[in-house]
Amino acid sequence: MTALFTNYGYMVVLLHVLAAIIWIGGMIAIRAAVHPVLSRGGVTNAQMLQSKMMASILEPKQRLGITLQVMGRLFNLVMVFVVISFATGLIMAVAMGGHHGDQKTLFLTKEILWTIMTVNYIYMYIRRAKAWKLFELGKIPEAKAKLKWMPNVLLPLNIVLGLVALGLGVSLRGF
C-alpha cells in the first residue's frame, strides 16, 4: 500500500476528504435544513414560519413519508462514501506507518471515531428501513417511533464525531 500511496497519494487524500465532505455535509444538511422544515418547529423565525407553512400544507403522514425518502436517499449515497473513507483511510494508515509511528494516538483515535460513526450509521440505516416498512403498511405511529432518536441524538452525535475526526485528519497532515 505504500507504493499505491506514493504513486496516487493526491487521489487517495482527495477521495478521503471528498468522502468526509459527503458523509458529514449530508448529515449537517439533513439536520440543519431538511429536518426543521419537515418538523413542526424551527430554530429561527423564518424557519418557524416556513415549518408552520409546510406543516399546514402537508399531513403528518406526508411529512413522515418525505422524511423517510430523504433519509433513504442520503443513507444510500453515504454508504458508498463510508466504504471510500474506510479504504482510503486504511491505505494512508498503512502507507504512513500510522499504527507504529509518532502519530499512533491520532490514527487510533480517528479509527475509533470512524468505527463509532459507522456503527451508528448502520443502526440508523436499519431503523430507517424498518420505519419505511411500517410506513408502507400504514403503521404511521410505529414508523415514527423507529425514528425517535435520530434527529436529536444519533445524527448530531455523528456530526460531532465527524467534525472531530476532520480536525484529527488536519492534524495528521501536519497542521
FENJO-V930245 format. One record per backbone hydrogen bond with DSSP energy under -0.5 kcal/mol. CO is the residue of the C=O (numbers start at 1). NH is the residue of the N-H. If there is no record, write none. Layout:
co	nh
CO	NH
CO	NH
This chain:
co	nh
1	5
2	6
3	7
4	8
5	9
8	12
9	13
10	14
11	15
12	16
13	17
14	18
15	19
16	20
17	21
18	22
19	23
20	24
20	25
21	25
22	26
23	27
24	28
25	29
26	30
27	31
28	32
29	33
29	34
30	35
33	37
34	38
35	39
44	48
45	49
46	50
47	51
48	52
49	53
50	54
51	55
52	56
53	57
54	58
59	63
60	64
61	65
62	66
63	67
64	68
65	69
66	70
67	71
68	72
69	73
70	74
71	75
72	76
73	77
74	78
75	79
76	80
77	80
77	81
78	82
79	83
80	84
81	85
82	86
83	87
84	88
85	89
86	90
87	91
88	92
89	93
90	94
91	95
92	96
93	98
94	97
97	100
97	101
101	104
103	107
104	108
105	109
106	110
107	111
108	112
109	113
110	114
111	115
112	116
113	117
114	118
115	119
116	120
117	121
118	122
119	123
120	124
121	125
122	126
123	127
124	128
125	129
126	130
127	131
128	132
129	133
130	134
131	135
132	136
133	137
134	139
135	138
138	140
139	143
140	144
141	145
142	146
143	147
144	147
145	148
147	150
147	151
149	153
149	154
150	155
153	157
154	158
155	159
156	160
157	161
158	162
159	163
160	164
161	165
162	166
163	167
164	168
165	169
166	170
167	171
168	172
169	173
170	175
171	174
